[in-house]
Amino acid sequence: MPSPRDRSTERPGMHNQAELAYRRLRERLLSGQNDPGDRLTELDLCEELSMSRTPVREALRRLQSDGLVTSTGRGVVVSSLSPQEMRHAMQLHGALDALAAKLAATAQRDGRLSPAQLAELKDASRHAARNAGDGVTPADAWRANLDFHMLLARLSGNPLLEDALDRIWARFAIVSRTNINRRRDLSPGQHDAIVRAIVAGDPEAAEAAAAAHVHEAATASDAGSGATDDADRADESASPEPDVPKKSLKA
């Protein structure tokens, strides 16, 4: 009986097809072409991608593992996040983003970030600010914000951290794009604070600035969802907004 490795070599193009299907469907979900609760059928996806059912089915299994789609027994639907799940995701995102900023600032302090990397981070912050104004689509604002945060994760030098944040941001993308208009005024200034701390090589200030940024974004998200029950208020009182050190940082 062929081993799993042997079976994979029997159909050399199947893995590539499944990977392509996964990437194309993932990008479709993250770009907002589907809303939470939308049903996706294998037949329609096969026709859209011009592929057989096997790679499409494998792609859907991976998307389900990512938490982007949910099996219903009659196909899959685009996943959503309840207010409680959203808070849990924001808590984890806050911790990881703060760690990413701290590690990036540590790398700068220790001379492991190049001038080109710092310039790229500054450019990403400016790009997010430019896409936070009027006349910009929510999708463009979201993408600019995402690019900044994923660059921050990459500069941390921790690939596992980068992968974890990528998975969290993917889940946010489906349910949070409608919140970006409320958060546009929050991103630019706090991105600048994170950048200044990293350029200064100050891990504690970078960590605090990133934590404050996520906290304010989470507060805006809660306000938009109307999540104001007693449990929510208890959580908020137990997790006050972190203080950002009042230091003069030169970029």
C-alpha positions as CSV (number, residue, x, y, z in Angstrom):
1,M,0.0,0.0,0.0
2,P,1.5,3.4,-1.0
3,S,2.6,5.6,1.9
4,P,1.2,9.2,2.1
5,R,4.5,10.4,0.6
6,D,4.1,8.0,-2.3
7,R,0.5,9.0,-2.9
8,S,1.5,12.6,-3.0
9,T,3.9,11.9,-5.8
10,E,1.3,10.0,-7.8
11,R,-0.4,13.3,-8.6
12,P,2.4,15.9,-8.8
13,G,0.1,18.8,-9.8
14,M,-2.5,18.3,-7.1
15,H,-0.6,20.0,-4.3
16,N,0.1,23.0,-6.4
17,Q,-3.6,23.2,-7.4
18,A,-4.7,23.0,-3.8
19,E,-2.3,25.7,-2.8
20,L,-3.4,27.9,-5.6
21,A,-7.1,27.4,-4.7
22,Y,-6.3,28.1,-1.1
23,R,-4.5,31.4,-1.8
24,R,-7.1,32.6,-4.2
25,L,-10.1,31.8,-1.9
26,R,-8.3,33.3,1.1
27,E,-7.6,36.5,-0.8
28,R,-11.2,36.6,-1.9
29,L,-12.4,36.4,1.7
30,L,-9.9,38.9,3.0
31,S,-10.7,41.4,0.2
32,G,-14.4,41.5,1.3
33,Q,-16.0,39.8,-1.6
34,N,-18.1,37.8,0.9
35,D,-19.9,38.7,4.1
36,P,-20.1,36.6,7.2
37,G,-22.7,34.0,6.8
38,D,-22.4,33.7,3.0
39,R,-22.6,30.1,1.8
40,L,-19.8,28.8,-0.4
41,T,-20.5,25.7,-2.6
42,E,-17.9,23.5,-4.0
43,L,-19.6,23.4,-7.4
44,D,-19.6,27.2,-7.7
45,L,-16.0,27.5,-6.5
46,C,-14.8,24.8,-8.9
47,E,-16.4,26.7,-11.8
48,E,-15.0,30.0,-10.6
49,L,-11.5,28.6,-10.2
50,S,-11.6,26.3,-13.2
51,M,-10.5,23.4,-10.9
52,S,-11.7,20.0,-10.0
53,R,-13.4,19.3,-6.6
54,T,-10.3,17.7,-5.0
55,P,-8.1,20.8,-4.7
56,V,-11.1,23.0,-3.9
57,R,-12.1,20.7,-1.1
58,E,-8.6,20.7,0.3
59,A,-8.5,24.5,0.1
60,L,-11.8,24.7,2.0
61,R,-10.4,22.4,4.7
62,R,-7.4,24.7,5.2
63,L,-9.7,27.7,5.4
64,Q,-11.8,26.0,8.0
65,S,-8.6,25.2,10.0
66,D,-7.8,29.0,9.7
67,G,-11.2,29.8,11.1
68,L,-12.3,31.7,8.0
69,V,-15.1,29.3,7.0
70,T,-17.3,27.0,9.0
71,S,-18.7,23.7,7.9
72,T,-22.5,23.4,8.2
73,G,-23.0,19.8,6.9
74,R,-24.4,21.3,3.7
75,G,-21.2,23.0,2.5
76,V,-19.4,25.9,4.3
77,V,-20.3,29.4,5.2
78,V,-18.0,32.4,5.7
79,S,-17.2,32.6,9.4
80,S,-18.1,35.4,11.8
81,L,-17.0,36.4,15.2
82,S,-19.4,37.0,18.1
83,P,-18.7,40.0,20.3
84,Q,-17.1,37.8,22.9
85,E,-14.9,36.0,20.3
86,M,-13.9,39.4,18.9
87,R,-12.8,40.6,22.3
88,H,-10.8,37.4,22.8
89,A,-9.2,37.9,19.4
90,M,-8.4,41.5,20.3
91,Q,-6.8,40.5,23.6
92,L,-4.5,38.0,21.8
93,H,-3.8,40.5,19.1
94,G,-2.9,43.2,21.6
95,A,-0.5,40.9,23.4
96,L,1.2,39.8,20.1
97,D,1.3,43.3,18.6
98,A,2.9,44.7,21.8
99,L,5.5,41.8,21.7
100,A,6.2,42.5,18.1
101,A,6.9,46.2,18.7
102,K,9.0,45.3,21.7
103,L,11.1,42.8,19.8
104,A,11.5,45.2,16.8
105,A,12.7,48.0,19.2
106,T,15.1,45.5,20.8
107,A,16.5,44.6,17.4
108,Q,17.0,48.3,16.6
109,R,18.7,48.9,20.0
110,D,21.0,46.0,19.3
111,G,21.8,47.1,15.8
112,R,20.0,44.4,14.0
113,L,17.6,46.6,11.9
114,S,19.0,48.2,8.8
115,P,18.3,51.8,7.8
116,A,16.3,50.4,4.9
117,Q,14.0,48.5,7.2
118,L,13.4,51.6,9.4
119,A,12.7,53.6,6.3
120,E,10.2,50.9,5.2
121,L,8.5,51.1,8.6
122,K,8.2,54.9,8.4
123,D,6.8,54.7,4.9
124,A,4.2,52.1,6.0
125,S,3.1,54.4,8.8
126,R,2.8,57.4,6.4
127,H,0.9,55.3,3.9
128,A,-1.6,54.2,6.6
129,A,-2.0,57.9,7.5
130,R,-2.6,58.9,3.9
131,N,-5.2,56.2,3.6
132,A,-7.0,57.2,6.8
133,G,-8.6,60.4,5.3
134,D,-11.7,61.1,3.4
135,G,-12.2,59.8,-0.1
136,V,-10.4,56.5,0.7
137,T,-12.3,53.2,0.5
138,P,-12.6,51.1,3.7
139,A,-10.8,48.3,1.8
140,D,-7.8,50.6,1.0
141,A,-7.7,51.9,4.6
142,W,-7.8,48.3,5.9
143,R,-5.0,47.2,3.6
144,A,-2.7,50.1,4.5
145,N,-3.3,49.4,8.2
146,L,-2.7,45.7,7.7
147,D,0.5,46.3,5.8
148,F,1.9,48.4,8.7
149,H,1.1,45.8,11.3
150,M,2.4,42.9,9.3
151,L,5.6,44.7,8.7
152,L,5.9,45.3,12.4
153,A,5.5,41.6,12.9
154,R,8.1,40.8,10.3
155,L,10.6,43.2,12.0
156,S,10.2,41.4,15.2
157,G,12.3,38.6,13.8
158,N,10.0,35.9,15.1
159,P,8.4,34.0,12.3
160,L,5.9,32.2,14.6
161,L,4.7,35.5,15.9
162,E,4.3,36.8,12.3
163,D,2.3,33.7,11.4
164,A,0.1,34.0,14.5
165,L,-0.7,37.7,13.7
166,D,-1.4,36.9,10.1
167,R,-4.0,34.3,11.1
168,I,-5.7,36.8,13.6
169,W,-5.7,39.6,11.0
170,A,-7.3,37.2,8.5
171,R,-10.2,36.6,10.8
172,F,-10.5,40.3,11.6
173,A,-10.6,41.1,7.9
174,I,-14.0,39.5,7.3
175,V,-15.8,41.0,10.3
176,S,-14.0,44.3,10.9
177,R,-13.8,46.2,7.7
178,T,-17.0,48.1,8.5
179,N,-15.3,49.4,11.7
180,I,-12.4,51.0,9.8
181,N,-14.2,54.2,9.2
182,R,-14.6,54.7,13.0
183,R,-11.0,53.9,13.6
184,R,-9.3,56.0,10.9
185,D,-8.6,58.8,13.3
186,L,-7.0,56.3,15.7
187,S,-4.3,54.8,13.4
188,P,-2.0,57.5,12.2
189,G,-0.9,59.1,15.5
190,Q,-0.5,55.9,17.4
191,H,1.4,54.3,14.5
192,D,3.8,57.2,14.7
193,A,4.3,56.6,18.4
194,I,5.2,53.0,17.8
195,V,7.6,54.0,15.0
196,R,9.3,56.6,17.1
197,A,9.8,54.2,19.9
198,I,11.3,51.5,17.6
199,V,13.6,54.0,15.9
200,A,14.8,55.2,19.3
201,G,15.5,51.5,20.3
202,D,13.2,51.8,23.3
203,P,11.5,48.3,23.8
204,E,9.3,49.4,26.7
205,A,8.0,52.5,25.0
206,A,7.3,50.5,21.8
207,E,5.5,47.8,23.7
208,A,3.4,50.4,25.6
209,A,2.5,52.4,22.4
210,A,1.4,49.2,20.6
211,A,-0.7,48.0,23.5
212,A,-2.3,51.4,23.7
213,H,-3.1,51.4,20.0
214,V,-4.8,48.0,20.2
215,H,-6.7,49.0,23.4
216,E,-8.1,52.1,21.7
217,A,-9.0,50.1,18.6
218,A,-10.8,47.5,20.8
219,T,-12.7,50.2,22.6
220,A,-13.9,51.6,19.3
221,S,-14.9,48.1,18.1
222,D,-16.9,47.5,21.3
223,A,-18.6,50.9,21.0
224,G,-19.6,50.1,17.5
225,S,-21.0,46.7,18.4
226,G,-22.9,48.0,21.4
227,A,-21.2,45.4,23.7
228,T,-22.0,47.0,27.0
229,D,-23.1,44.2,29.3
230,D,-21.9,43.8,32.9
231,A,-19.3,41.2,31.9
232,D,-17.8,43.6,29.4
233,R,-17.6,46.4,31.9
234,A,-16.0,44.1,34.4
235,D,-13.4,43.1,31.8
236,E,-12.7,46.8,30.9
237,S,-12.3,47.8,34.6
238,A,-9.9,44.9,35.1
239,S,-7.8,45.8,32.1
240,P,-7.1,49.6,32.2
241,E,-5.5,51.3,29.2
242,P,-1.7,51.0,29.6
243,D,0.2,54.2,30.1
244,V,2.5,55.2,27.3
245,P,5.7,56.5,28.8
246,K,6.0,60.3,28.3
247,K,9.4,60.3,26.7
248,S,10.8,62.5,24.0
249,L,11.7,60.2,21.2
250,K,13.5,61.5,18.1
251,A,12.8,59.7,14.8
